[in-house]
Amino acid sequence: MSELALTPSQTVGPYLSLGLTWPTGYLVVPEDAPGAITITGVVRDGTGAVVPDGMVETWQADAEGRFDHADDPRGASGSGFHGFGRSSTDAEGRYRIVTVKPGALGDGQAPHIDVSVFARGLLDRVVSRIYFPDEVEANAADPLLSSLPPERAATLVAEQVGPAELRWDVRLRGEGETVFLAV
């Protein structure tokens, strides 16, 4: 029996870089924008191996906690901040997003960034969140974080590694698996 090649319905990873990424997709704001922060990390699979052909997408509110979208119940912010970023992973599984820290949404949720991860072997994206380490009180009151055991909640909180740099790694399965949300 001969072995057949995988088709797009069986694997996603290698096809991401053919049309879904763009050179400046990682720039939610310009690198020199007031309040700009950089979020970096590594995407790993269930064995701990880096995922060199993945993609990380982010969606977030602006610094005032508002979305520049008609569906924001408070009305569109009008700021022009689009809040969307997309970064492919490199050969070492690293991604990079330049953005601003979002403000609180005013509904009890701590400031956070919504994240989708696309990778080989996944037929659909996995969805998670990035929370900020300097929001201790807000994180403690956040409905999602407070519903998780501390060791699981910790997978959603980024690590401060520099004045304007955070690190948030993704583990798709296995020990230290990132918390993913059912959407």
N, C-alpha and C positions, 0 to 999 in steps of 0.2 A: 504494500500500500504506500503510495507516495504521499509526502507531506505537502499540504497546500499552504500558500502564503496567507497571512492575516488580511482581512478586509477592513475597510473603515468602520464597519459595524462591530468589529471585534476589538479594535484598539483605537485610541484617540490621539495619543501623544505625537507621533511623527507628523501628523497632518496639521497641527496647530500652527506651526511656523510658516506654512504655505500661504496663509491669507488672513489669519486672525490677529496677528501682531503688527505693529507699526513702530518705526524707530523712536518716536517720541511719546509712545503710549504710556510710558511710566511717569510722564510729567503731568500730574494733576494741576500743578501750578509751576511757574518757572522756578528754577533752583534759587534765584535771588529774590523771590517774592517775600514780602514781609511775613514773618511767622512760618516760613517754609521748614518742613521737617523731612527727613529721609527715613523710610522704613525699608530695611533689608532683611533677608532671611534665606533659608535653604529649605527646599522641599525634598522630603525623603519618603521612600516607599515603606512597605511593611517590614522589610529586612534591614532597613536603615541605610540602604543605598540611595545616593542622590538621584533625583529625577531631572535629567538633563534636557528633557523635551516637554516640560510642563508650561502652564500659564497661570498667572495669578491676576485676578481682576478685583478691583476695589470700587466701592460706591459709598458715598458719605455725604453728610451735611457740611455746610460751610462753618467758619469759625463762630458764627452766631447760632449754630444749631438748626439752620434752615436749609431746605433744598430749593434750588432754583428750578422749580417744577410746579406746574399748575396743580398737581395732586397733593402738594404739601397743604395740610388742613389750615395752616396759618396764612396761606397765600404764598406765591412765589417770592423768593427773596429779592429777585431783580439784580443780584450781585454779579451775574454772569459766571459765577463759579459753577462749573459743570459737574464736579464731584466724582468723575469716573476716571479710573486708571487701569492700564493693562500692561503687564510685563511678562515676557517669556523668561523661562529659566535658562541659565547658561550651562556649559559643560560640567560645572561643579554644583548644579542644582540651585544656583543663587538667583534671586529676583531683586528688583529695586523699584520703589515707588517714591516719588517726591510729591508731597501734599502739604496740607495744613492740619493741625489738630482740630477736629470738629468740636463744636460747642454741644452742650447738653440739648436734647430734643424737648425737654420740658414735660416728659411723660413718665419720669421715674427711671428711665434708662440712663446709664452712665455714658459719657462720650465714647463712641466706638466707630469703627470702620467695618462695613460689611465686606466680606471676602468670598469670592468663588475661586476654587482651584480646579483646573482641568489637567489631567495627566494620563499617561499611558495606562491602559488597563481599566480605565473608568469609562463607562458608557454614558455617564452624566456627570455634571460637576458636583463637587461637594461644597457646602456652604458653611462658613464660620464667621467669626468676628475677631477684630483686634481691639483690645481695651488698653488703656494707658496706665502705666505704673504710678503716675503722680496723682491719680484720682482714687485714692484709697477709700474715702468715705462714699463717694458715688458708686464705686465698684461694689462695695459691701452692700449697698441698697439696691443694686441692679437686679431686676427679677431673674434674668438668666444666670448671671454669675452666682447669685445667692442660692440658686436651686441646685448647684453642683457641689460635690465634695471638693474641698480645697485643692487637692492635687489635680483634679480635672479642670477646675476653674483656672488654675495657673497656666494651662495650655493656651488660654485665650488672652493673657496679659503679656504685652510686649515687654522687653527688657530695655532699659535706658542704657545706651552704650556711648553716648556723647551728648553734648549740649543740645543738638538738634537732630540726633540720630537714635532710632529705635531698632531693635532686632526682634523679629517674630518668625520663628521657624514653624514649619508644617510637617507633621508626621502623619502620613495617610493611614497607617495601621500599626499594630504592634505596641510595644512598650512605649509609653509617653504619647500615645495617639492623640492628636488634636481633637477637641470636641467639635463635631459637625452637627449641623441643625437639619431637621426634617423640614423641607419647604415645599 
